Amino acid sequence: MTHDRTPDLSIIVPVLNETAQLPFLFATLAAQQGIRIELILCDGVSEDTTPQRAAQLARQTPFSTKFVQASRGRGRQMNAGAAIARADTLLFLHVDSTFAADDALGGALAALRVWQAATGCDEVAGRFALRFRRSDGKPSLAYFFYEAKARLARKECIRGDQGFMLSRSFFRSLNGFDEQMPFLEDLHFVDAVAARGEWLLLPAEVGTSARRFETEGLWERQVLNAIIVNCLVAGWTEFFATLSGLYRFNSETGRLSLYPILYGIRALLARRPWRWRLAFWHATGRHVAANAWQIFFWQDTRRTFSSGMGPGEVEPRWLRLYERRMKRLFCAFPAAMTAAAAVWLWFRFMLLRHAPTGTRRTG
């Protein structure tokens, strides 16, 4: 099938050993109405049948599909896809993204263009409201909280699984995604957009699979995510270079064990001078204290959840109280020191609690 007309939207998806996920991606995009799209799959040299499955599915869908190989790393893969995109607007998606509404992409693109026309510039990036697809249909306050948080106009709440939609010219002016690290490219990109322009919440939901959280454990994965972000904020690059494979997901590995990561952190910290360790824990305390707003927002989401309303209907009363009355207190030096001490004690406790039998020790 030929596709000569310029697409309205180029959808760029990094893939790596995703044979099982591809049919769902093709199906959700094929269902979209009122918009011409092209799909660009950016393969990080898969070791399964991803290329063959993609070619087979491409022959059965009404949109153009391109398959490009790049060095492994989501930033490098997505930059390679953007380089061959034909549309003036780009959408970076994860392979497990789905849309329940068949006008999701058309409505999102229209909203982005309205904003661009109203402001007279294209320095804006859109992201979708988030909805987790879970195997357990029971209501969950924890997932509800993360879905509600993803709707907030705070850059620290924006992640790649929400999808990033922006003009090709704005993307190029930002120099694309950071290719220095195999992951966290979304955090760097969020900051780059916020420094130059605006983040827009698009009028549609994107579904994302909860398979990682269900397999590894929601608590364990979120704790590890928090550790990763904290080390990034603290500028501890050695952490990422030494403890490789942190973010890789294997559905067959089962529940995530935090002990190897915590033990690795302790070993790395032990090599550092005491002044460096003190500065690290101080930076950790500042980061944790600055995120105290989440405790207040949790109260807002719990009330909304109990009322049977949706994650987009949260009235942030407690969060407003924090911003007006409490933020300055939590950003002060004593709060940072208190948070640093609390995290250090938690760190030591977790090491002792989760250490394999026969390896527990103090010090």
C-alpha positions in Angstrom: 0.0 0.0 0.0 1.4 3.4 -0.9 1.0 6.5 1.2 1.9 9.6 -0.8 0.1 12.3 1.1 2.0 14.0 3.9 0.8 12.8 7.3 -0.7 15.1 9.9 1.2 13.3 12.6 4.4 11.2 12.8 4.2 8.8 15.7 7.7 7.7 16.9 7.9 4.6 19.0 11.1 3.0 20.4 11.0 -0.8 20.5 13.2 -3.5 21.9 12.1 -7.1 21.9 8.4 -6.1 21.7 6.9 -8.8 19.5 4.0 -9.4 21.9 3.1 -5.7 22.3 3.1 -4.7 18.6 -0.4 -6.0 17.7 -2.0 -3.8 20.4 -0.1 -0.7 19.2 -1.0 -1.2 15.6 -4.7 -1.9 16.5 -5.0 1.2 18.6 -3.5 3.4 15.9 -5.6 1.8 13.1 -8.7 2.7 15.1 -7.9 6.5 15.0 -10.3 8.5 12.9 -10.0 11.9 11.1 -6.2 12.1 11.0 -3.5 10.9 8.7 -0.6 9.3 10.6 2.7 7.5 9.9 4.2 5.1 12.4 8.0 5.0 12.8 9.3 2.1 14.9 12.8 2.7 16.1 14.4 -0.6 17.0 17.3 -0.9 19.4 18.5 -4.1 17.7 15.9 -6.5 19.0 16.8 -10.1 19.5 13.3 -11.5 19.0 11.0 -11.3 16.0 10.1 -7.7 16.4 11.2 -6.6 12.8 9.3 -9.5 11.2 6.2 -9.0 13.2 6.2 -5.2 12.5 6.5 -5.9 8.7 3.6 -8.3 8.9 1.3 -5.9 10.8 2.3 -3.0 8.5 0.8 -4.8 5.5 -2.5 -5.0 7.3 -3.0 -1.4 8.4 -4.2 1.8 6.6 -1.2 4.0 7.6 2.4 4.1 6.6 4.9 2.3 8.7 8.7 2.8 8.7 11.2 0.6 10.6 14.6 2.1 11.5 17.4 0.6 13.5 19.5 2.6 15.9 21.9 2.0 18.7 20.2 0.9 21.9 18.9 3.6 24.1 15.5 5.3 23.9 17.0 8.8 23.3 19.1 7.6 20.4 16.3 5.5 19.0 13.7 8.3 19.1 16.1 10.8 17.6 16.7 8.4 14.7 13.0 8.2 14.2 12.5 11.9 14.3 15.2 12.4 11.7 13.0 10.6 9.0 9.6 11.9 10.1 7.5 13.6 7.4 4.9 15.3 9.4 5.2 18.8 10.9 4.0 17.4 14.3 5.7 14.6 16.1 4.3 12.3 18.8 6.6 10.1 20.9 4.8 7.1 22.3 5.7 4.0 24.3 5.0 0.7 22.6 2.4 -0.3 25.2 0.4 2.9 24.7 -3.3 2.6 23.7 -6.2 5.0 23.2 -9.8 4.2 24.1 -11.3 7.0 22.1 -11.0 6.8 18.3 -10.7 10.6 18.1 -7.9 10.9 20.7 -5.1 11.8 18.2 -7.2 14.1 16.1 -8.5 16.0 19.1 -5.0 16.2 20.6 -3.5 17.6 17.4 -6.3 20.1 17.1 -5.8 21.3 20.7 -2.1 21.7 20.1 -2.7 23.8 16.9 -5.3 26.0 18.7 -2.6 26.8 21.4 0.0 27.5 18.7 -2.4 29.8 16.8 -3.5 31.6 19.9 0.0 32.4 21.1 1.6 32.8 17.7 4.5 30.4 18.5 5.1 26.7 18.6 7.1 26.4 21.8 4.6 24.1 23.4 4.6 20.3 24.0 1.5 18.3 24.8 1.1 15.2 26.9 -2.0 13.0 27.5 -3.8 12.3 30.7 -2.7 8.9 32.0 -4.7 5.7 32.6 -3.2 2.4 33.8 -4.4 -0.8 32.1 -4.4 -3.4 34.9 -5.1 -7.1 35.1 -6.9 -6.5 38.4 -10.0 -4.4 37.9 -10.5 -3.6 41.5 -10.3 0.1 42.4 -6.8 1.1 43.6 -6.0 4.3 45.5 -2.3 4.0 44.6 -2.9 3.8 40.8 -5.6 6.5 41.1 -3.0 8.8 42.8 -0.5 8.3 40.0 -3.1 8.9 37.4 -4.3 12.1 39.1 -0.7 13.3 39.6 0.1 12.9 35.9 -2.6 15.5 35.2 -1.0 18.2 37.3 0.7 21.2 35.7 4.0 20.3 37.4 7.0 19.3 35.3 8.1 16.7 37.9 4.8 14.9 37.2 5.3 14.6 33.4 6.8 11.3 32.1 7.3 9.7 28.8 4.5 7.2 29.2 2.1 10.1 28.7 3.3 10.7 25.2 5.0 13.8 24.0 3.5 15.8 21.1 5.2 18.9 19.6 6.1 20.5 16.4 9.1 19.2 14.5 10.7 22.6 14.5 10.4 23.0 18.3 11.9 19.5 18.7 14.9 20.4 16.6 15.4 23.6 18.4 15.7 21.6 21.7 18.3 19.4 20.0 16.2 16.3 20.5 16.5 13.8 23.3 19.6 13.4 25.4 21.5 10.4 24.2 24.1 10.2 27.0 22.1 7.7 29.1 20.1 4.6 28.2 17.0 6.0 30.0 15.8 9.1 31.8 15.7 10.9 28.5 12.1 11.9 29.3 13.1 13.8 32.4 15.8 15.8 30.6 13.3 16.5 27.8 10.6 17.7 30.2 13.0 20.1 31.7 14.2 21.4 28.3 10.6 22.1 27.2 9.7 23.8 30.5 12.8 26.0 30.2 11.8 27.2 26.8 8.0 26.9 26.5 4.9 25.3 28.0 3.5 21.9 28.7 -0.1 21.4 27.6 -2.5 18.7 28.9 -4.1 17.2 25.8 -7.9 16.5 25.8 -7.6 12.7 25.8 -6.3 9.8 27.8 -3.5 7.4 26.9 -3.6 4.0 28.4 -0.3 2.5 29.6 0.3 -1.1 30.7 0.7 -1.7 34.5 2.6 -5.0 33.6 5.9 -3.7 35.1 4.3 -2.7 38.4 2.2 -5.8 38.6 5.2 -8.0 38.0 7.8 -6.2 40.0 5.6 -4.8 42.7 4.2 -1.2 42.7 6.0 -0.3 45.9 9.3 -1.7 44.9 9.3 -0.2 41.4 8.3 3.3 42.7 10.9 3.2 45.4 13.6 2.4 42.8 12.2 5.1 40.5 12.5 7.6 43.4 16.1 6.5 44.0 17.0 6.9 40.4 15.5 10.4 40.2 17.1 11.4 43.4 20.6 10.3 42.1 19.9 12.2 38.9 19.0 15.4 40.9 22.0 15.0 43.1 24.3 14.7 40.0 25.6 11.3 41.0 26.5 10.0 37.5 28.7 7.2 38.9 25.5 5.5 40.2 24.1 5.1 36.7 27.5 4.1 35.2 28.2 1.4 37.8 24.8 -0.1 38.6 23.7 -0.8 35.1 20.5 -2.4 34.0 18.4 -0.5 36.6 15.5 0.4 34.4 15.4 -2.7 32.2 12.2 -4.7 32.5 12.0 -8.4 32.0 8.5 -9.8 32.5 10.0 -13.2 33.5 12.1 -11.9 36.4 9.3 -11.6 38.9 9.2 -9.4 41.9 11.9 -6.7 42.1 14.4 -7.0 44.9 15.6 -3.7 46.3 18.5 -5.2 48.3 21.1 -5.5 45.5 20.5 -1.9 44.6 20.7 -0.7 48.2 23.8 -2.7 48.8 25.4 -1.4 45.6 24.6 2.2 46.8 26.2 1.5 50.1 29.3 0.1 48.5 29.7 3.1 46.2 29.1 5.5 49.0 31.8 3.8 51.1 34.4 4.7 48.4 33.6 8.4 48.7 35.1 10.9 51.1 33.0 11.8 54.1 32.5 15.3 52.9 31.1 14.1 49.6 28.7 11.7 51.4 27.5 14.5 53.6 26.8 16.6 50.5 25.0 13.7 48.9 22.7 13.2 51.8 22.1 16.9 52.1 21.1 17.0 48.4 18.8 14.0 49.0 17.2 15.7 52.0 16.5 18.8 49.9 15.0 16.7 47.1 12.8 14.7 49.5 11.6 17.8 51.4 10.8 19.6 48.2 8.5 16.7 47.3 6.5 17.0 50.5 3.6 18.4 48.4 2.8 14.8 47.4 1.7 14.1 50.9 -0.8 16.9 50.7 -2.0 15.9 47.2 -2.4 12.3 48.5 -5.1 13.7 50.9 -6.9 15.3 47.9 -6.8 12.2 45.8 -7.9 10.0 48.7 -11.0 12.1 49.2 -11.8 12.1 45.5 -11.2 8.4 45.3 -13.6 7.7 48.2 -16.2 9.9 46.6 -16.2 7.7 43.5 -15.0 10.4 41.1 -12.3 10.2 38.5 -8.6 11.2 38.6 -9.4 14.3 36.5 -11.9 15.6 39.1 -9.5 16.0 42.1 -10.0 19.3 43.8 -6.4 20.2 45.1 -7.4 21.8 48.4 -4.6 20.4 50.5 -2.2 21.0 47.7 -3.2 24.7 47.6 -2.7 24.9 51.3 0.8 23.5 50.9 1.7 26.0 48.1 0.3 29.0 50.1 1.3 28.2 53.6 3.7 25.2 53.9 6.1 25.3 50.9 8.5 27.8 52.3 8.8 25.7 55.5 9.6 22.5 53.7 12.1 24.2 51.4 14.1 25.5 54.4 17.4 24.1 55.7 16.0 22.4 58.8 13.4 20.5 56.7 16.1 19.3 54.4 18.3 18.1 57.2 15.3 16.3 58.9 14.4 14.6 55.6 18.1 13.6 55.0 18.2 12.0 58.4 14.9 10.2 57.9 16.0 8.8 54.5 19.4 7.7 55.9 17.6 5.8 58.7 15.2 4.3 56.2 18.2 3.2 54.0 19.9 1.5 56.9 16.7 -0.2 58.0 16.0 -1.5 54.5 19.5 -2.9 54.2 19.1 -4.8 57.4 15.5 -5.9 56.7 16.1 -7.2 53.2 19.6 -8.6 53.5 19.8 -12.3 52.7 20.2 -14.6 55.7 23.8 -14.7 56.8 24.8 -11.4 55.2 23.3 -9.0 57.7 25.7 -6.7 59.5 25.8 -3.2 60.9 28.1 -0.4 60.1 
